[in-house]
Amino acid sequence: MKRLTVAVGRGPGSQTGPVLLCLNRWTAAREWIAQACGQRRVDMRHVAFLAFGVIVSTPVFGDVARTKTVRFATGTSAVTLPGIIQGYDTVNYTDDAAAGPDIAVTLNPDSSATCMNIFAPGTRPGDVAAACIGSTGGNLRQGTLTEDGEYVVPVYRMRSAARLDETAHHTLEIATE
C-alpha cells in the first residue's frame, strides 16, 4: 500500500488562500492521485474528498500533548503528581511497569470535566480504545497489571470544558502493592 502525502500551502500567484501544491489543476490532480493510489483513473469527487480530509484533519493550533514519566522515589510504592491542563491540552503520564503487582490509579481534579484513560503496553491514545475510560468509569481504577511494558495515562478535559479553554488543576496518584 502506498502512502499518500499532500502538502497544503499557497500556490504560486495565489492571492485568495490555501491551495493544494502540485494539485493546481484538476487534471493534474486526478492523474497524480490515480498514480499514487495505483489506479488508472480517479473520480473528481475523490479529489474533493481528499482535499476536505486534509483540511479537516489538520490539528488545531494550541493543542498540546505533554508527556511526563512517572518516577517512584526509592523505597516507596506510591507517587502523587500535580498537574494543570487548559483547553484541549493533554498530559500523558507514562510508567514502565512489570506485570504482577496490584495498582491503584486515582485522578483528583478540581473540575468534574477533567478525566483520565489508561492504555495498556503496546497501545497509544488515538490508535485503539483505552483499557479504562475515565469519563464513563470514573477517576479511580484498581487492578492487577497483566503485562510488562509502558502504561500510558492521559489526563484531559472533556470537550464541553475544553472548547471554553478552561484551566483545571489535578493530582494523579499511583500506588502499587
N, C-alpha and C positions, 0 to 999 in steps of 0.2 A: 504494500500500500504506500503510495507516495504522499508526502506531506505537502500541503498547500499553504504557502505563506503569502500574505498580501500586505504591502506597506501602505499606510494611509498618510497623506500629506498634501501639500499644494503642488499642483502640476505646473509646468512652465506656462506662463501667461495667464494663469488662473487668477481672477480677481474676486470671485464670488465665494470661495470657501474650499473645503477639503475635496479632493478628488482622489480616486484610486490611481496611484502611479502605475505606469505600464498598462493601464486599462483606460486610456483616454479616448479610445474609440470602441464602440460596441462590437465591431467586427473583430478587432484585435483582442478584446476581452473574451469573446466567445472562443476564439482559436486558442488563446493562452490557457483558459480553464479546461478546455477539451484535452489539450496536450498534457496538462498537469494531472488530470484525472485519468488519462489513458483511454479517452473516448474519442470517437470521430467528431461528434458534434454535441454541443450543449445548448439547450433552450435558453433564451434570454431571461426567462423567469428565474432560472438557476443563478444567473449572474446577479440579478437584483437581490435575490435571497441571500447570496453570499455577501454582497456589499452591506446589506442590512445586518447580517450576523456579525460582521466585523465591527460595525459601529455600535451595536447593542452590547457586544461582549467586551468592549473596551472598559477597563476599570475606572471607577470614579476617582478623580484625584482627591487625595486627602485620606483615603482609607489606608490604614496601617495595620500590618500583622507583625507584631514583635514576637520574638522567641526568647524565653527565659528558661535556663536549665535549672532544674531542682537539685539542690545540694543539701544533703543531710550533714549536720555537724558530727564530728567523730563521737561515737558512743551514744548518739541519740536515735530515736526511731520515729521522730515527728519533726515537721517543719511548718512554719507559718510564713506565707509570702504575701506581703501587702502589694496592692496594685491599683492603678487608675486607668480607666478607658473612657474615650469620648467618641460619640457618634458611631460610625461603623468600624471603629478600631477593634482589633482582636489581640489578645495576649495568648500565645501558645506556650504553655508550660510543658516542658519535656522532662521525662525521668527514665533513665535507663535502669530497668529493674529485672531481677531474676524471678522465675516462676516459683510459686510455693507459698510465700507469706500472705497473710490476710492484710488487707489495706482498707483504709477509710479516707475518702476524699470529700471535703466539705468546703463549699463556697459560701462565704458570709458577705453578701453585698449590701450596700446602703439603699439599693433600689430593687424592687421585685422584677424589673425588666432586665436585670443582669443574670446571665445563665452560663452554664458550663456544659461541655460534652466530654466524653472520654473515648479516645481512639486506641485500639489495640496495636501492638507492634506490626509493622508492615502496612498499616493503613494511615492515611492522611486526610485532613479536612479537605473536602471537595472531591476526593477520589471515591469514597464509599460512605455509607451511612455509619454514624458513630455507634460504638458498642453501647454507650449510655448517653441518653439525650436529656439534658437538664431541664429544658423548657417543658417537657412532658413528665419527667420522672423526679424532678426536684433537685435540690442542691446538695444532697448528701448521698454518697454512693459507698457501699461497703461490699467487699467480696474477696475472693482469693485470686491472686494473679495466676493465670493459667499458661502464660507464655513468657519466655525470655525476650527482652528487647526494649525498644524505646516506646513508652506510652506517651501520648500527647493529650493534654487537657486544655482545649481552647476556652477562654473566657471572653464573652461577647455581650453586646447589648441587643435585645430584641428589636426588630425593625421599627416598631411603634415609637420607641425611645431613641433609637439611633438616628432616624431621619430628622429628629428635632435637635440633633447634635448635642444632646445632654451628656454630662460627665457623671461618672459613677466611680466610687471608691469600693474596694473589696479586699478581702483577705481569703487566700486559698490555703486550707490546712490539709496536709497529707500526713497520715500516721500509718505505720506498719507494725505488725505484731510478730 
